[in-house]
Amino acid sequence: MQPELISMENRMKQIVCYLMLLCACMQLQAQTYDELITSALDAAKKDSLRKSETLFKQALKMDPANMRNALLFTNLGTVQRRLGKIDDAIDSYTLSLNITPYSVVTLLNRASLYLEKNLFDRAYVDYCNVIDIDKTNKEALLFRAYIYMQRRDYKGARIDYNTLLQEEPGNNTARLGRAILNQKELRYRESLEDFNRLVSDNPKDVSYLKARATLAVEMNTPDLALLDLEEAAKLVPDDAEIYVMCGEIYLSQKKKREAYVAFEKAIELGVPRPELQDKLKASK
């Protein structure tokens, strides 16, 4: 065989060996990427959160162009959230959304963290994007309505509450939100109707009784408020707030003795005495 042919054959063998080695390395890398993800998920399930965070980061560095990294960034953000690393979690969710900007789950996750940080405008944008994708998304409608309430944009809040209640008429959170909205807009009759239905459908839920009592005070019907609070006290006798509310109503009615007894009961149940000192003095 001629030397030129031998040299060419050797070069071809070298190229084939190189390609085989490259292919093997790529396969090994893919396996390692998947293994890291599996290990990271397992660690998260076992509450080994710092280990899980490290493994997710290793996988992301190993194959930064992989489209599956959108899900990895979301998982990493959730782990960081559980670790209390809120800013890091927001960054991870943002990186995920840079890859898949229409992920409802990731948008909701980031929006909830913005709310935790009182970044209402940023949360609002995320919730709007979710509703653009899914017009009846329960979580987005509820929290966007809440943001509208904070902005005193009662028209916007009403639209979102009504949209949700059309889809889910028994949604207690939306019903409560609309009741409070009606109360804020001084639409007392409608607010009372909402609270009446909530109390009727949830007779053992003290929060609705206390909310209706607050409305009754605003409507200048304190005796009705006291009836609700008395019923609430039967259900949860160790709720100190109930007795504070009763004391305030008794004071407004100039029933000082009853007010004093109610405030003392609240202190007995855990309210610091200094917080009620002025009310106690007014009750004597």
QUICORUR-V252742 format. One line per field, one symbol per residue. phi: phi as a letter, one per 30 degrees, with the letter a starting at -180 (. if undefined). Layout:
phi = ???
This chain:
phi = .dedddddddddddddddddddddddddddddeddddddddddddcidddddedddddddddbdcddddedddddddddddddicdddddddddddddcbdcddeddddddddedecicddddedddddddddbdcdedddddddddedddicddddddddddddddbecddddddeddddddddicddddddddedddddbdccddddddddddddddibddddddddddddddbdcdddeddddedddddcicddddddddddddedkdeeedceddddddc
